[in-house]
Amino acid sequence: MTREELLKDIKDRFKDDIIDFIDTSPTRVYIEIKPESLVKAATYIFKDLEARFNIASGVDTPSNIEILYHFSIEYLNVLISLRVKLDKKKPAVASLTPVFKGANWIEREMHELLGIDFIGHPDLSRLLLADEWPEGVYPLRKDYKEWDKKAIRDRGV
Amino acid sequence: MAKSVIPIGPYHPLQEEPEFFTLTVDGETVVDIDIQIGYNHRGIEKLSERKTFDQSTFVIERICGICSTNHPFAYTRAVEDIIQVEVPERAKYIRTIIAEGERIHSHLLWLGLAGHFLGYNTVYMWVWKLREEILDVMEILSGNRNSYAMFKPGGVRRDINAEDIPLVIKKIDSIIPTLTRLKKAIIDDPVLHARLKGIGILTKQEAIDYCALGPTSRASGVARDVRKDAPYGAYDRVEWDMIVTENGDVFDKVVVRILEMYESIKIVKTCLQNLPDGEIDLNIKDIPPGEGIGAAEAPRGETFHYVRSDGTNRPARHKVRAPTFMNLPTCKTTVIGETVSDATIILAGVDPCYCCTERMAVRSIKGKKLYNGQDLIRLSQEKTETIKKKMGIK
Protein backbone atom coordinates (compact mmCIF):
# COMPACT_ATOMS: atom_id res chain seq x y z
CA MET A 1 0.00 0.00 0.00
CA THR A 2 1.31 3.45 -0.83
CA ARG A 3 0.63 6.65 1.04
CA GLU A 4 -1.97 7.80 -1.51
CA GLU A 5 -3.83 4.47 -1.37
CA LEU A 6 -3.86 4.60 2.42
CA LEU A 7 -5.30 8.11 2.56
CA LYS A 8 -7.89 7.31 -0.12
CA ASP A 9 -8.88 4.18 1.80
CA ILE A 10 -9.40 6.17 5.00
CA LYS A 11 -11.31 8.91 3.14
CA ASP A 12 -13.68 6.41 1.49
CA ARG A 13 -14.21 4.27 4.55
CA PHE A 14 -15.04 7.18 6.87
CA LYS A 15 -16.50 9.64 4.37
CA ASP A 16 -19.55 10.33 6.57
CA ASP A 17 -17.44 10.79 9.71
CA ILE A 18 -14.64 13.04 8.51
CA ILE A 19 -15.18 16.77 9.00
CA ASP A 20 -11.83 18.04 7.78
CA PHE A 21 -8.82 16.46 6.11
CA ILE A 22 -5.51 18.37 6.16
CA ASP A 23 -2.53 16.89 4.35
CA THR A 24 0.25 19.20 5.55
CA SER A 25 3.45 17.44 4.58
CA PRO A 26 4.59 14.03 3.24
CA THR A 27 4.79 12.63 6.76
CA ARG A 28 1.94 14.42 8.55
CA VAL A 29 -1.83 14.13 8.11
CA TYR A 30 -4.45 15.75 10.36
CA ILE A 31 -7.98 14.33 10.18
CA GLU A 32 -10.83 15.96 12.06
CA ILE A 33 -13.49 13.45 12.88
CA LYS A 34 -16.89 13.45 14.60
CA PRO A 35 -16.46 12.55 18.30
CA GLU A 36 -19.00 9.71 18.03
CA SER A 37 -16.96 8.05 15.26
CA LEU A 38 -13.67 8.20 17.14
CA VAL A 39 -13.63 4.61 18.44
CA LYS A 40 -14.50 3.21 15.02
CA ALA A 41 -11.76 5.16 13.25
CA ALA A 42 -9.11 4.61 15.94
CA THR A 43 -9.81 0.87 16.03
CA TYR A 44 -9.43 0.65 12.27
CA ILE A 45 -6.16 2.59 12.27
CA PHE A 46 -4.68 0.72 15.25
CA LYS A 47 -5.85 -2.82 14.52
CA ASP A 48 -6.26 -3.10 10.74
CA LEU A 49 -3.60 -0.66 9.59
CA GLU A 50 -1.26 -1.86 12.41
CA ALA A 51 -0.39 1.66 13.47
CA ARG A 52 1.34 2.48 16.74
CA PHE A 53 -0.47 4.83 19.10
CA ASN A 54 2.03 7.57 20.00
CA ILE A 55 0.00 9.63 22.43
CA ALA A 56 -2.96 11.98 22.61
CA SER A 57 -2.60 15.74 23.07
CA GLY A 58 -5.39 17.63 24.75
CA VAL A 59 -5.60 21.32 23.84
CA ASP A 60 -7.77 24.06 25.32
CA THR A 61 -8.68 26.40 22.46
CA PRO A 62 -10.91 29.50 22.67
CA SER A 63 -13.91 27.65 21.19
CA ASN A 64 -13.44 23.97 22.08
CA ILE A 65 -11.48 21.37 23.95
CA GLU A 66 -9.54 19.50 21.32
CA ILE A 67 -7.94 16.10 21.52
CA LEU A 68 -5.46 14.89 18.93
CA TYR A 69 -4.78 11.18 18.83
CA HIS A 70 -1.44 10.59 17.14
CA PHE A 71 -0.86 7.33 15.28
CA SER A 72 2.35 6.35 13.49
CA ILE A 73 2.13 4.11 10.46
CA GLU A 74 5.75 3.04 10.37
CA TYR A 75 5.92 1.09 7.13
CA LEU A 76 4.84 4.22 5.22
CA ASN A 77 6.43 6.82 7.52
CA VAL A 78 3.13 8.68 7.98
CA LEU A 79 1.88 10.20 11.21
CA ILE A 80 -1.91 10.46 11.34
CA SER A 81 -3.45 12.76 13.95
CA LEU A 82 -7.15 12.19 14.57
CA ARG A 83 -8.68 15.39 15.87
CA VAL A 84 -11.94 15.58 17.85
CA LYS A 85 -13.46 18.84 19.02
CA LEU A 86 -15.46 18.63 22.22
CA ASP A 87 -17.92 20.96 23.88
CA LYS A 88 -16.17 23.23 26.36
CA LYS A 89 -18.90 23.10 28.98
CA LYS A 90 -18.90 19.36 29.45
CA PRO A 91 -16.12 17.72 27.42
CA ALA A 92 -16.69 13.98 27.11
CA VAL A 93 -15.71 11.35 24.58
CA ALA A 94 -15.63 7.55 24.44
CA SER A 95 -12.53 5.94 25.93
CA LEU A 96 -10.03 4.08 23.75
CA THR A 97 -8.65 2.00 26.63
CA PRO A 98 -10.94 -0.97 25.87
CA VAL A 99 -9.43 -1.02 22.35
CA PHE A 100 -5.75 -0.87 23.39
CA LYS A 101 -4.14 -0.55 26.81
CA GLY A 102 -1.69 2.12 25.70
CA ALA A 103 -4.46 4.74 26.00
CA ASN A 104 -5.02 4.12 29.71
CA TRP A 105 -2.58 6.53 31.37
CA ILE A 106 -2.91 9.39 28.88
CA GLU A 107 -6.70 9.42 29.32
CA ARG A 108 -6.24 9.57 33.07
CA GLU A 109 -3.77 12.42 32.57
CA MET A 110 -6.13 14.41 30.33
CA HIS A 111 -8.98 13.73 32.74
CA GLU A 112 -7.20 15.47 35.61
CA LEU A 113 -5.27 18.15 33.72
CA LEU A 114 -8.02 19.23 31.29
CA GLY A 115 -11.20 17.87 32.85
CA ILE A 116 -12.23 15.65 29.96
CA ASP A 117 -14.51 12.73 30.79
CA PHE A 118 -13.67 9.43 29.09
CA ILE A 119 -16.78 7.29 28.92
CA GLY A 120 -16.01 3.61 29.46
CA HIS A 121 -12.56 4.07 31.01
CA PRO A 122 -11.99 1.41 33.69
CA ASP A 123 -10.22 3.62 36.28
CA LEU A 124 -10.04 7.40 36.04
CA SER A 125 -8.26 7.86 39.39
CA ARG A 126 -5.67 10.58 39.86
CA LEU A 127 -2.29 9.93 38.26
CA LEU A 128 -0.09 13.01 38.42
CA LEU A 129 -1.52 15.79 40.55
CA ALA A 130 -0.87 16.03 44.29
CA ASP A 131 -3.35 14.69 46.83
CA GLU A 132 -4.20 18.18 48.13
CA TRP A 133 -5.01 19.52 44.64
CA PRO A 134 -8.71 20.56 44.69
CA GLU A 135 -11.30 18.79 42.55
CA GLY A 136 -12.49 20.62 39.46
CA VAL A 137 -9.35 22.74 39.04
CA TYR A 138 -7.73 21.89 35.73
CA PRO A 139 -4.19 23.27 35.34
CA LEU A 140 -3.94 23.00 31.55
CA ARG A 141 -7.11 25.02 30.92
CA LYS A 142 -6.35 28.53 29.70
CA ASP A 143 -8.60 30.07 32.38
CA TYR A 144 -6.65 28.33 35.15
CA LYS A 145 -6.10 30.54 38.18
CA GLU A 146 -3.56 29.95 40.91
CA TRP A 147 -5.46 28.40 43.81
CA ASP A 148 -2.62 27.93 46.30
CA LYS A 149 -1.82 31.42 47.57
CA LYS A 150 1.36 30.23 49.25
CA ALA A 151 2.84 28.57 46.18
CA ILE A 152 5.84 30.07 44.46
CA ARG A 153 5.50 29.41 40.78
CA ASP A 154 6.90 30.73 37.55
CA ARG A 155 5.48 34.17 36.70
CA GLY A 156 6.72 34.23 33.14
CA VAL A 157 9.44 36.45 31.73
CA MET B 1 -3.71 -18.06 52.71
CA ALA B 2 -4.27 -14.37 53.32
CA LYS B 3 -2.78 -12.00 50.78
CA SER B 4 -0.23 -9.47 52.00
CA VAL B 5 0.52 -6.02 50.67
CA ILE B 6 4.09 -4.78 50.22
CA PRO B 7 4.37 -1.04 49.67
CA ILE B 8 7.51 0.04 47.83
CA GLY B 9 7.98 3.79 47.92
CA PRO B 10 7.25 6.68 47.59
CA TYR B 11 10.94 6.89 48.47
CA HIS B 12 12.16 3.93 46.51
CA PRO B 13 14.89 2.05 48.36
CA LEU B 14 16.85 1.40 45.18
CA GLN B 15 15.90 3.70 42.34
CA GLU B 16 16.68 7.25 43.31
CA GLU B 17 13.34 8.62 42.21
CA PRO B 18 9.94 8.90 43.85
CA GLU B 19 7.36 6.34 42.78
CA PHE B 20 5.03 4.10 44.67
CA PHE B 21 4.39 0.46 43.88
CA THR B 22 1.85 -1.50 45.88
CA LEU B 23 2.57 -5.19 45.44
CA THR B 24 -0.10 -7.63 46.54
CA VAL B 25 1.56 -10.96 47.24
CA ASP B 26 0.32 -14.46 47.91
CA GLY B 27 3.24 -16.13 49.65
CA GLU B 28 6.18 -15.30 47.41
CA THR B 29 4.17 -14.68 44.26
CA VAL B 30 3.04 -11.24 43.15
CA VAL B 31 -0.68 -11.36 42.33
CA ASP B 32 -1.39 -7.68 41.75
CA ILE B 33 0.48 -4.42 41.36
CA ASP B 34 -0.67 -0.84 41.57
CA ILE B 35 1.63 1.88 40.23
CA GLN B 36 1.31 5.42 41.53
CA ILE B 37 3.39 8.25 40.15
CA GLY B 38 3.03 12.02 40.46
CA TYR B 39 5.35 12.68 43.37
CA ASN B 40 7.53 14.76 41.14
CA HIS B 41 4.97 16.76 39.13
CA ARG B 42 6.50 20.02 37.96
CA GLY B 43 4.04 21.21 35.31
CA ILE B 44 6.59 21.78 32.56
CA GLU B 45 3.92 21.72 29.83
CA LYS B 46 2.26 24.72 31.48
CA LEU B 47 5.62 26.37 32.13
CA SER B 48 6.55 26.02 28.47
CA GLU B 49 3.49 28.06 27.47
CA ARG B 50 4.96 31.02 29.34
CA LYS B 51 8.41 30.84 27.76
CA THR B 52 9.43 31.94 24.29
CA PHE B 53 10.17 29.24 21.73
CA ASP B 54 13.88 29.67 22.33
CA GLN B 55 13.65 29.64 26.13
CA SER B 56 11.52 26.50 26.09
CA THR B 57 14.49 24.58 24.70
CA PHE B 58 16.32 25.13 27.98
CA VAL B 59 13.34 24.29 30.17
CA ILE B 60 12.60 21.00 28.48
CA GLU B 61 16.26 20.02 28.48
CA ARG B 62 15.78 19.84 32.23
CA ILE B 63 12.86 17.42 32.05
CA CYS B 64 15.33 14.60 32.48
CA GLY B 65 18.94 14.57 33.56
CA ILE B 66 19.83 11.37 31.74
CA CYS B 67 18.15 11.65 28.35
CA SER B 68 18.35 15.44 28.41
CA THR B 69 19.17 15.92 24.75
CA ASN B 70 16.32 13.96 23.21
CA HIS B 71 13.64 16.28 24.57
CA PRO B 72 15.12 19.35 22.82
CA PHE B 73 15.70 17.14 19.78
CA ALA B 74 12.01 16.25 19.53
CA TYR B 75 10.92 19.78 20.44
CA THR B 76 13.11 21.52 17.86
CA ARG B 77 11.87 19.03 15.25
CA ALA B 78 8.28 19.91 16.18
CA VAL B 79 8.98 23.65 15.81
CA GLU B 80 10.72 23.02 12.48
CA ASP B 81 7.68 20.98 11.45
CA ILE B 82 5.48 24.07 12.04
CA ILE B 83 7.69 26.22 9.79
CA GLN B 84 8.35 23.36 7.33
CA VAL B 85 12.12 23.82 7.15
CA GLU B 86 15.08 21.46 7.07
CA VAL B 87 18.08 22.28 9.22
CA PRO B 88 21.53 22.52 7.57
CA GLU B 89 23.43 19.25 6.95
CA ARG B 90 26.18 20.03 9.45
CA ALA B 91 23.63 20.74 12.19
CA LYS B 92 21.96 17.38 11.47
CA TYR B 93 25.25 15.54 11.94
CA ILE B 94 26.10 17.41 15.15
CA ARG B 95 22.63 16.66 16.55
CA THR B 96 23.06 12.98 15.75
CA ILE B 97 26.49 12.82 17.40
CA ILE B 98 25.19 14.38 20.62
CA ALA B 99 22.08 12.17 20.72
CA GLU B 100 24.06 8.96 20.20
CA GLY B 101 26.71 9.88 22.75
CA GLU B 102 23.88 10.32 25.18
CA ARG B 103 22.48 6.91 24.32
CA ILE B 104 25.81 5.25 25.16
CA HIS B 105 26.07 6.94 28.53
CA SER B 106 22.41 6.31 29.36
CA HIS B 107 22.62 2.59 28.54
CA LEU B 108 25.83 2.31 30.58
CA LEU B 109 24.11 4.04 33.48
CA TRP B 110 21.20 1.60 33.34
CA LEU B 111 23.50 -1.41 33.02
CA GLY B 112 25.40 -0.35 36.13
CA LEU B 113 22.19 0.20 38.06
CA ALA B 114 20.80 -3.15 36.91
CA GLY B 115 23.92 -4.83 38.29
CA HIS B 116 23.46 -2.90 41.52
CA PHE B 117 19.79 -3.97 41.80
CA LEU B 118 20.85 -7.59 41.46
CA GLY B 119 23.47 -7.22 44.17
CA TYR B 120 26.20 -7.47 41.57
CA ASN B 121 28.14 -4.38 42.52
CA THR B 122 31.24 -5.26 40.49
CA VAL B 123 29.23 -4.61 37.32
CA TYR B 124 27.99 -1.34 38.81
CA MET B 125 31.48 0.00 39.58
CA TRP B 126 33.01 -1.28 36.38
CA VAL B 127 30.33 0.11 34.08
CA TRP B 128 30.16 3.51 35.71
CA LYS B 129 33.93 3.87 35.36
CA LEU B 130 33.51 3.23 31.66
CA ARG B 131 30.72 5.79 31.53
CA GLU B 132 33.15 8.50 32.68
CA GLU B 133 34.97 8.18 29.35
CA ILE B 134 31.78 8.96 27.45
CA LEU B 135 30.99 11.89 29.73
CA ASP B 136 34.49 13.23 28.99
CA VAL B 137 33.79 12.88 25.28
CA MET B 138 30.56 14.83 25.68
CA GLU B 139 32.43 17.52 27.61
CA ILE B 140 34.97 17.88 24.81
CA LEU B 141 32.21 18.11 22.19
CA SER B 142 29.67 20.32 23.94
CA GLY B 143 31.35 21.79 27.01
CA ASN B 144 29.00 19.96 29.35
CA ARG B 145 29.03 16.48 30.82
CA ASN B 146 25.25 16.46 30.87
CA SER B 147 22.44 18.81 29.71
CA TYR B 148 24.46 19.80 26.67
CA ALA B 149 22.40 22.85 25.61
CA MET B 150 23.39 22.25 21.99
CA PHE B 151 19.95 22.44 20.40
CA LYS B 152 17.90 25.39 19.19
CA PRO B 153 15.02 25.62 16.76
CA GLY B 154 16.66 25.78 13.35
CA GLY B 155 20.02 24.24 14.17
CA VAL B 156 22.59 23.90 16.92
CA ARG B 157 24.08 26.52 19.21
CA ARG B 158 27.75 25.56 19.03
CA ASP B 159 29.96 24.00 16.42
CA ILE B 160 32.28 21.03 16.87
CA ASN B 161 35.94 22.02 16.54
CA ALA B 162 37.86 20.10 13.89
CA GLU B 163 40.90 19.72 16.14
CA ASP B 164 38.83 17.91 18.81
CA ILE B 165 37.67 15.17 16.46
CA PRO B 166 40.82 12.92 16.49
CA LEU B 167 40.92 12.96 20.30
CA VAL B 168 37.20 12.13 20.54
CA ILE B 169 37.53 9.23 18.10
CA LYS B 170 40.52 7.90 20.04
CA LYS B 171 38.58 8.08 23.30
CA ILE B 172 35.54 6.35 21.81
CA ASP B 173 37.74 3.60 20.35
CA SER B 174 39.33 3.09 23.74
CA ILE B 175 36.03 2.00 25.33
CA ILE B 176 35.34 -0.77 22.79
CA PRO B 177 37.73 -3.41 24.30
CA THR B 178 36.32 -2.83 27.81
CA LEU B 179 32.77 -2.92 26.48
CA THR B 180 33.48 -6.22 24.72
CA ARG B 181 34.93 -7.75 27.89
CA LEU B 182 31.90 -6.52 29.75
CA LYS B 183 29.54 -7.95 27.13
CA LYS B 184 31.17 -11.37 27.41
CA ALA B 185 31.18 -11.24 31.19
CA ILE B 186 27.49 -10.31 31.36
CA ILE B 187 26.09 -12.41 28.53
CA ASP B 188 27.97 -15.60 29.58
CA ASP B 189 27.51 -15.24 33.33
CA PRO B 190 25.56 -18.26 34.68
CA VAL B 191 24.37 -16.29 37.71
CA LEU B 192 22.88 -13.57 35.54
CA HIS B 193 21.31 -16.23 33.32
CA ALA B 194 19.66 -17.72 36.37
CA ARG B 195 18.47 -14.34 37.60
CA LEU B 196 17.30 -12.81 34.32
CA LYS B 197 16.33 -15.47 31.77
CA GLY B 198 12.63 -16.14 31.48
CA ILE B 199 11.87 -13.44 34.06
CA GLY B 200 9.29 -10.74 33.46
CA ILE B 201 8.36 -11.73 29.93
CA LEU B 202 6.55 -9.14 27.83
CA THR B 203 5.03 -10.89 24.83
CA LYS B 204 5.01 -9.30 21.41
CA GLN B 205 1.22 -8.93 21.45
CA GLU B 206 1.29 -7.19 24.83
CA ALA B 207 4.11 -4.90 23.74
CA ILE B 208 1.95 -3.77 20.82
CA ASP B 209 -1.17 -3.49 22.96
CA TYR B 210 0.59 -1.33 25.57
CA CYS B 211 2.30 0.66 22.76
CA ALA B 212 5.66 -0.06 24.45
CA LEU B 213 8.69 1.74 23.08
CA GLY B 214 12.42 1.49 22.62
CA PRO B 215 14.47 -1.41 24.03
CA THR B 216 11.44 -2.58 26.03
CA SER B 217 9.51 -3.35 22.84
CA ARG B 218 12.51 -4.31 20.70
CA ALA B 219 13.42 -7.03 23.23
CA SER B 220 9.93 -8.45 22.60
CA GLY B 221 10.42 -8.72 18.86
CA VAL B 222 8.68 -5.48 17.84
CA ALA B 223 10.98 -4.00 15.21
CA ARG B 224 10.13 -0.35 15.70
CA ASP B 225 12.67 2.44 15.98
CA VAL B 226 11.99 6.05 15.01
CA ARG B 227 15.55 6.37 13.72
CA LYS B 228 14.78 3.72 11.07
CA ASP B 229 11.03 4.21 10.51
CA ALA B 230 10.98 7.99 10.18
CA PRO B 231 14.65 8.93 9.72
CA TYR B 232 15.72 12.29 11.06
CA GLY B 233 19.09 13.91 11.69
CA ALA B 234 21.83 11.97 9.94
CA TYR B 235 20.46 8.50 10.72
CA ASP B 236 19.63 7.75 7.08
CA ARG B 237 23.12 8.76 6.00
CA VAL B 238 25.06 6.24 8.09
CA GLU B 239 25.06 2.45 8.19
CA TRP B 240 23.71 0.93 11.36
CA ASP B 241 21.45 -1.93 12.47
CA MET B 242 18.35 -2.03 14.59
CA ILE B 243 18.75 -4.55 17.43
CA VAL B 244 15.71 -6.78 17.91
CA THR B 245 15.44 -9.92 20.06
CA GLU B 246 12.50 -12.27 20.51
CA ASN B 247 12.15 -13.45 24.11
CA GLY B 248 10.95 -10.30 25.88
CA ASP B 249 12.50 -11.22 29.24
CA VAL B 250 14.82 -9.01 31.28
CA PHE B 251 17.90 -10.76 29.88
CA ASP B 252 16.92 -9.77 26.34
CA LYS B 253 16.45 -6.18 27.43
CA VAL B 254 20.02 -6.25 28.74
CA VAL B 255 21.27 -7.76 25.47
CA VAL B 256 19.45 -5.17 23.33
CA ARG B 257 20.93 -2.30 25.31
CA ILE B 258 24.48 -3.70 25.21
CA LEU B 259 24.36 -4.31 21.47
CA GLU B 260 22.79 -0.91 20.83
CA MET B 261 25.85 0.74 22.35
CA TYR B 262 28.03 -0.77 19.60
CA GLU B 263 25.68 0.68 16.97
CA SER B 264 25.80 4.06 18.67
CA ILE B 265 29.60 3.99 18.70
CA LYS B 266 29.49 3.20 14.98
CA ILE B 267 27.11 6.10 14.30
CA VAL B 268 29.13 8.64 16.33
CA LYS B 269 32.38 7.64 14.64
CA THR B 270 30.96 7.72 11.12
CA CYS B 271 29.30 11.09 11.71
CA LEU B 272 32.50 12.58 13.12
CA GLN B 273 34.55 11.30 10.20
CA ASN B 274 32.08 12.54 7.59
CA LEU B 275 31.07 15.83 9.23
CA PRO B 276 30.07 18.09 6.31
CA ASP B 277 31.07 21.76 6.16
CA GLY B 278 28.61 24.62 6.18
CA GLU B 279 26.21 26.57 8.32
CA ILE B 280 24.98 25.21 11.66
CA ASP B 281 21.96 27.45 12.18
CA LEU B 282 19.05 28.81 10.13
CA ASN B 283 18.56 31.84 12.42
CA ILE B 284 14.80 31.47 12.62
CA LYS B 285 13.09 34.70 13.65
CA ASP B 286 9.32 34.17 13.53
CA ILE B 287 7.23 31.08 14.07
CA PRO B 288 4.01 31.17 11.99
CA PRO B 289 0.69 29.91 13.41
CA GLY B 290 0.25 26.18 13.02
CA GLU B 291 0.97 22.87 14.65
CA GLY B 292 3.91 20.52 14.49
CA ILE B 293 4.98 17.12 15.73
CA GLY B 294 8.50 16.01 16.52
CA ALA B 295 9.76 12.63 17.62
CA ALA B 296 13.20 11.38 18.56
CA GLU B 297 14.39 7.96 19.66
CA ALA B 298 15.67 8.50 23.20
CA PRO B 299 17.62 5.75 24.99
CA ARG B 300 14.36 4.52 26.54
CA GLY B 301 12.18 4.81 23.45
CA GLU B 302 10.46 7.44 21.39
CA THR B 303 10.19 10.94 22.85
CA PHE B 304 7.19 12.73 21.36
CA HIS B 305 6.47 16.46 21.31
CA TYR B 306 3.44 18.26 19.92
CA VAL B 307 3.70 22.04 19.64
CA ARG B 308 0.99 24.48 18.60
CA SER B 309 1.79 28.06 17.71
CA ASP B 310 -0.72 30.89 17.49
CA GLY B 311 1.68 33.29 15.80
CA THR B 312 3.06 34.84 19.00
CA ASN B 313 6.55 34.13 20.29
CA ARG B 314 5.32 31.54 22.79
CA PRO B 315 3.87 28.07 22.21
CA ALA B 316 0.09 27.98 22.68
CA ARG B 317 0.31 24.33 23.67
CA HIS B 318 3.27 22.07 24.19
CA LYS B 319 2.60 18.40 24.81
CA VAL B 320 5.47 16.21 25.99
CA ARG B 321 5.35 12.44 26.04
CA ALA B 322 8.37 10.67 27.52
CA PRO B 323 8.97 6.98 26.76
CA THR B 324 8.53 5.72 30.32
CA PHE B 325 4.94 6.97 30.25
CA MET B 326 4.16 4.15 27.81
CA ASN B 327 6.66 1.59 29.15
CA LEU B 328 5.89 1.66 32.87
CA PRO B 329 2.29 0.35 32.56
CA THR B 330 3.71 -2.85 30.99
CA CYS B 331 4.89 -3.79 34.50
CA LYS B 332 1.26 -4.62 35.16
CA THR B 333 1.64 -7.77 33.04
CA THR B 334 5.31 -8.53 33.52
CA VAL B 335 5.43 -8.49 37.33
CA ILE B 336 2.23 -10.42 38.05
CA GLY B 337 2.99 -14.10 38.52
CA GLU B 338 6.66 -13.58 39.37
CA THR B 339 8.24 -13.74 42.81
CA VAL B 340 8.87 -10.72 45.01
CA SER B 341 12.65 -11.03 44.67
CA ASP B 342 12.38 -10.76 40.89
CA ALA B 343 9.98 -7.81 40.99
CA THR B 344 12.82 -5.33 41.64
CA ILE B 345 14.72 -6.10 38.47
CA ILE B 346 11.56 -6.43 36.36
CA LEU B 347 10.37 -3.00 37.48
CA ALA B 348 13.85 -1.68 36.66
CA GLY B 349 13.91 -3.58 33.36
CA VAL B 350 11.99 -0.91 31.45
CA ASP B 351 14.70 1.58 32.48
CA PRO B 352 12.10 3.79 34.12
CA CYS B 353 12.63 7.51 34.31
CA TYR B 354 10.00 9.07 36.52
CA CYS B 355 11.04 12.67 36.22
CA CYS B 356 10.56 12.35 32.45
CA THR B 357 7.19 10.72 32.89
CA GLU B 358 5.88 13.44 35.11
CA ARG B 359 7.60 16.31 33.27
CA MET B 360 8.54 18.31 36.29
CA ALA B 361 11.42 20.26 37.92
CA VAL B 362 13.10 20.61 41.28
CA ARG B 363 11.07 22.60 43.73
CA SER B 364 12.55 25.94 44.72
CA ILE B 365 14.29 25.91 48.09
CA LYS B 366 12.54 29.19 48.83
CA GLY B 367 9.20 27.37 48.65
CA LYS B 368 7.11 27.70 51.78
CA LYS B 369 6.85 23.93 52.24
CA LEU B 370 10.18 22.65 53.49
CA TYR B 371 9.96 19.26 55.20
CA ASN B 372 12.50 17.98 57.68
CA GLY B 373 13.09 14.32 58.47
CA GLN B 374 10.43 14.21 61.20
CA ASP B 375 7.82 15.72 58.87
CA LEU B 376 8.62 13.18 56.20
CA ILE B 377 8.27 10.26 58.63
CA ARG B 378 4.92 11.69 59.79
CA LEU B 379 3.77 12.17 56.18
CA SER B 380 4.70 8.63 55.23
CA GLN B 381 2.89 7.26 58.29
CA GLU B 382 -0.21 9.28 57.40
CA LYS B 383 -0.02 8.03 53.83
CA THR B 384 0.25 4.43 55.02
CA GLU B 385 -2.81 4.97 57.23
CA THR B 386 -4.88 6.36 54.35
CA ILE B 387 -3.83 3.49 52.10
CA LYS B 388 -4.66 0.97 54.79
CA LYS B 389 -8.05 2.57 55.25
CA LYS B 390 -8.66 2.60 51.51
CA MET B 391 -7.83 -1.10 51.25
CA GLY B 392 -9.75 -1.98 54.39
CA ILE B 393 -6.74 -3.31 56.33
CA LYS B 394 -6.53 -2.75 60.07
HADDOCK unambig.tbl for C-alpha pairs under 7 A between the chains (distance, minus, plus):
assign (segid A and resid 52 and name CA) (segid B and resid 211 and name CA) 6.37 0.50 0.50
assign (segid A and resid 53 and name CA) (segid B and resid 211 and name CA) 6.21 0.50 0.50
assign (segid A and resid 57 and name CA) (segid B and resid 319 and name CA) 6.09 0.50 0.50
assign (segid A and resid 59 and name CA) (segid B and resid 317 and name CA) 6.64 0.50 0.50
assign (segid A and resid 74 and name CA) (segid B and resid 229 and name CA) 5.42 0.50 0.50
assign (segid A and resid 75 and name CA) (segid B and resid 229 and name CA) 6.88 0.50 0.50
assign (segid A and resid 77 and name CA) (segid B and resid 229 and name CA) 6.08 0.50 0.50
assign (segid A and resid 77 and name CA) (segid B and resid 230 and name CA) 5.40 0.50 0.50
assign (segid A and resid 100 and name CA) (segid B and resid 209 and name CA) 5.29 0.50 0.50
assign (segid A and resid 100 and name CA) (segid B and resid 210 and name CA) 6.72 0.50 0.50
assign (segid A and resid 101 and name CA) (segid B and resid 209 and name CA) 5.68 0.50 0.50
assign (segid A and resid 101 and name CA) (segid B and resid 210 and name CA) 4.95 0.50 0.50
assign (segid A and resid 102 and name CA) (segid B and resid 209 and name CA) 6.27 0.50 0.50
assign (segid A and resid 102 and name CA) (segid B and resid 210 and name CA) 4.14 0.50 0.50
assign (segid A and resid 102 and name CA) (segid B and resid 211 and name CA) 5.17 0.50 0.50
assign (segid A and resid 102 and name CA) (segid B and resid 326 and name CA) 6.54 0.50 0.50
assign (segid A and resid 127 and name CA) (segid B and resid 36 and name CA) 6.63 0.50 0.50
assign (segid A and resid 127 and name CA) (segid B and resid 37 and name CA) 6.22 0.50 0.50
assign (segid A and resid 127 and name CA) (segid B and resid 38 and name CA) 6.12 0.50 0.50
assign (segid A and resid 128 and name CA) (segid B and resid 37 and name CA) 6.15 0.50 0.50
assign (segid A and resid 128 and name CA) (segid B and resid 38 and name CA) 3.86 0.50 0.50
assign (segid A and resid 128 and name CA) (segid B and resid 41 and name CA) 6.34 0.50 0.50
assign (segid A and resid 128 and name CA) (segid B and resid 358 and name CA) 6.84 0.50 0.50
assign (segid A and resid 129 and name CA) (segid B and resid 38 and name CA) 5.91 0.50 0.50
assign (segid A and resid 129 and name CA) (segid B and resid 41 and name CA) 6.72 0.50 0.50
assign (segid A and resid 130 and name CA) (segid B and resid 38 and name CA) 6.78 0.50 0.50
assign (segid A and resid 140 and name CA) (segid B and resid 46 and name CA) 6.44 0.50 0.50
assign (segid A and resid 150 and name CA) (segid B and resid 368 and name CA) 6.78 0.50 0.50
assign (segid A and resid 151 and name CA) (segid B and resid 367 and name CA) 6.92 0.50 0.50
assign (segid A and resid 152 and name CA) (segid B and resid 367 and name CA) 6.01 0.50 0.50
assign (segid A and resid 156 and name CA) (segid B and resid 50 and name CA) 5.28 0.50 0.50
assign (segid A and resid 156 and name CA) (segid B and resid 51 and name CA) 6.58 0.50 0.50
assign (segid A and resid 157 and name CA) (segid B and resid 51 and name CA) 6.95 0.50 0.50
